[in-house]
Amino acid sequence: MWNEHHLSRDKRDSSAPRSDSFPLQNARASQLNSRYGRPPRSEKDEKGTNIQVVVRCRGRTQREIAENIPVIVDAASNTQEITLKTTNKTYTFDRVFGQETTQQHIYDDVVSPILQEMLMGYNCTIFAYGQTGTGKTYTMEGDLEDQEGYITRDAGIIPRTLYHLFDVLDQEEAEYAVRISSIELYNEELKDLLNPGDDRPKLRIFEDPNGTGVIVQGLEEALINSAEDGVRAIQLASRNRRIAATKCNDKSSRSHCVFTLTVHIKETLADGEELLKVGKLNLVDLAGSENIGRSGAENARAREAGLINQSLLTLGRVINHLVEHSVHVPYRESKLTRLLRDSLGGRTKTCIIATIATAKIHYEEIISTLDYASRAKNIRNKPEVNQRMTKKELIKEYIHEIERLKSDLQATREKNGVFMSADSYRLLLDENQSKKDQVEEITKEIQVFKDNVQNLTKEVEQKAKLLMGKQRELREVNDKLQETKKWLQRIQEEHEQTKQSLEEQVALRKYHQQYGDKLEHFASETINTLQNTVKDNAGLFNKLDRQRSVQEKNRGALHAFKKDVDVKAHKIVEEMLQFKSSIGGMQSDLEAKAQAYADALQKVSMLY
Ligand SMILES: Nc1ncnc2c1ncn2[C@@H]1O[C@H](COP(=O)(O)OP(=O)(O)OP(=O)(O)O)[C@@H](O)[C@H]1O
């Protein structure tokens, strides 16, 4: 029942970890916030849109690697083509995701835009289809545990959607109510995975009288107030889901599982009237589509597998009829197609994620899945936004529901004692047999678990070694990074210098431009001056030549003069020498005469 209390976000459990710790949400949230409000019905919607089909490849298992089984699928992530190496056949899809694709990548590229449409008021469905062990459950649920309030990197579409949804609603500060349900379809029987009690009346499918899909009577729709509430509910549903071991996959799930998320968001119109916008998202994990013989299904299990394949077969037939535009589409031939009727050729926005293995031993299943998915691409749906509901309408709807439940209860009470039809008795016997099978299966499963633990221990050891190697690589990369940083710094400095010199050149060029005329004038003046100077220099050189010849002449005269002086001086010296020697003769003559005169004087004196 709709309850005002649940609309108020203030009443939410404040002790639960806040969903804004979820790292993925904020990037998409702003896009989503701006998209609220009723979108105009586009031309595309009128004509219908093709179902979106994407393919996700699962890498080889450890066993396939150990046995050297080659890869036969050529698929690069984020392309649209996938090629089979054996035949060179190429398939085209809306998107292909290689084996290296992460859970977050799938969520961002495929699911986030669909959540956006659901918030606009569309019904949307995402199917995971493929052979057992190719990752349908991994893609849809993945790891449901959290680590200190954060989802893990292996978390699949469901937990990521829950966290993203609450983050957007909280950011929008919208008044909302979110409900979830989870149904398992196993052996053509429906089971409420959130409330699987054996004493509960069987779930029944009804066509919605308003023609808006189907209603599952008696199905519990849990109101959740946070993503954590939702994840807890899904953990419960997952535990309740039947799983059994087959030769193909140790934890093969042979049931179909439909998880539904319904959001009511309150909108207040300009005139104050309050309307409720409703969006629905079905996340469907189909059972494995493998060949019965190969999966090793036997006896009671063969019956199960047969029924599973019958459901998928009907799904395939429905797809074929829709593609061929048949008047009659056999939706009613299986519960699966009745449940999903609106998602196939109806008013829902639908996406199929086909999961495939890549190793050669799965050749047939790979081809079968790709063919199936290729055909599904041609289905056209005509998505329509759900009509906004007034509160009155909603209350009326719930009153009808209560009335119907009351009459069911009354009918049950009136049957005194134990009432059981022959069909129900047969079913009970079958169920008993199935339980026995289940015990046998669980025993085998325990053995498989033990083997798995052993394998995991080995794997952990290998991973530890790998981690050490990676750490070493990381260190090397870090060193290289440091070097690159230094190199970058150098380049940056050089860049700065180049920039500076460029700026100088630009300034210089500007300066040249600005003073070009002046320079030209100055240059022509300088040229004139230089020409004059050249002329003056020529005169100067002539003058110098003349001076040089005068000097030459002077030098000749000087030489002759010098020579003459030399001769004359020589002559004078000789004459002087002669004169000196003649003077010397005269001197000795005079001395002899003076001596004779002295002697004569002495004789005279002696006489007296
Ligand atoms: N893309 C992937 N990356 C890593 N592990 C994966 C991937 N896909 C699947 N696995 C692992 O392979 C195993 C089988 O996957 P899963 O159970 O999801 O297959 P399935 O298709 O749902 O099988 P079934 O049809 O039996 O339900 C699981 O252990 C899962 O964790």
Ligand as a Chemical Component Dictionary entry (heavy atoms), coordinates in Angstrom:
data_LIG
# 
_chem_comp.id                   LIG 
_chem_comp.type                 NON-POLYMER 
_chem_comp.pdbx_formal_charge   0 
_chem_comp.three_letter_code    LIG 
# 
loop_
_chem_comp_atom.comp_id 
_chem_comp_atom.atom_id 
_chem_comp_atom.alt_atom_id 
_chem_comp_atom.type_symbol 
_chem_comp_atom.charge 
_chem_comp_atom.model_Cartn_x 
_chem_comp_atom.model_Cartn_y 
_chem_comp_atom.model_Cartn_z 
_chem_comp_atom.pdbx_ordinal 
LIG N1  N1  N 0 33.555 -11.720 -17.427 1  
LIG C1  C1  C 0 33.937 -12.489 -16.400 2  
LIG N2  N2  N 0 35.025 -12.178 -15.698 3  
LIG C2  C2  C 0 35.418 -12.926 -14.661 4  
LIG N3  N3  N 0 34.769 -14.053 -14.246 5  
LIG C3  C3  C 0 33.675 -14.399 -14.898 6  
LIG C4  C4  C 0 33.200 -13.649 -16.017 7  
LIG N4  N4  N 0 32.096 -14.232 -16.461 8  
LIG C5  C5  C 0 31.891 -15.308 -15.677 9  
LIG N5  N5  N 0 32.822 -15.410 -14.742 10 
LIG C6  C6  C 0 32.938 -16.475 -13.737 11 
LIG O1  O1  O 0 32.578 -17.692 -14.364 12 
LIG C7  C7  C 0 31.782 -18.481 -13.535 13 
LIG C8  C8  C 0 30.448 -18.792 -14.195 14 
LIG O2  O2  O 0 29.769 -17.566 -14.397 15 
LIG P1  P1  P 0 28.220 -17.431 -14.154 16 
LIG O3  O3  O 0 27.748 -18.260 -13.000 17 
LIG O4  O4  O 0 27.913 -15.992 -14.106 18 
LIG O5  O5  O 0 27.682 -18.080 -15.488 19 
LIG P2  P2  P 0 26.199 -18.175 -15.947 20 
LIG O6  O6  O 0 26.198 -17.835 -17.390 21 
LIG O7  O7  O 0 25.321 -17.374 -15.068 22 
LIG O8  O8  O 0 25.887 -19.700 -15.787 23 
LIG P3  P3  P 0 24.442 -20.374 -15.573 24 
LIG O9  O9  O 0 23.769 -20.392 -16.897 25 
LIG O10 O10 O 0 24.773 -21.706 -15.107 26 
LIG O11 O11 O 0 23.731 -19.516 -14.596 27 
LIG C9  C9  C 0 31.620 -17.728 -12.235 28 
LIG O12 O12 O 0 32.592 -18.175 -11.346 29 
LIG C10 C10 C 0 31.931 -16.291 -12.614 30 
LIG O13 O13 O 0 32.463 -15.572 -11.529 31 
# 
loop_
_chem_comp_bond.comp_id 
_chem_comp_bond.atom_id_1 
_chem_comp_bond.atom_id_2 
_chem_comp_bond.value_order 
_chem_comp_bond.pdbx_ordinal 
LIG N1  C1  SING 1  
LIG C1  N2  SING 2  
LIG C1  C4  DOUB 3  
LIG N2  C2  DOUB 4  
LIG C2  N3  SING 5  
LIG N3  C3  DOUB 6  
LIG C3  C4  SING 7  
LIG C3  N5  SING 8  
LIG C4  N4  SING 9  
LIG N4  C5  DOUB 10 
LIG C5  N5  SING 11 
LIG N5  C6  SING 12 
LIG C6  O1  SING 13 
LIG C6  C10 SING 14 
LIG O1  C7  SING 15 
LIG C7  C8  SING 16 
LIG C7  C9  SING 17 
LIG C8  O2  SING 18 
LIG O2  P1  SING 19 
LIG P1  O3  DOUB 20 
LIG P1  O4  SING 21 
LIG P1  O5  SING 22 
LIG O5  P2  SING 23 
LIG P2  O6  DOUB 24 
LIG P2  O7  SING 25 
LIG P2  O8  SING 26 
LIG O8  P3  SING 27 
LIG P3  O9  DOUB 28 
LIG P3  O10 SING 29 
LIG P3  O11 SING 30 
LIG C9  O12 SING 31 
LIG C9  C10 SING 32 
LIG C10 O13 SING 33 
# 
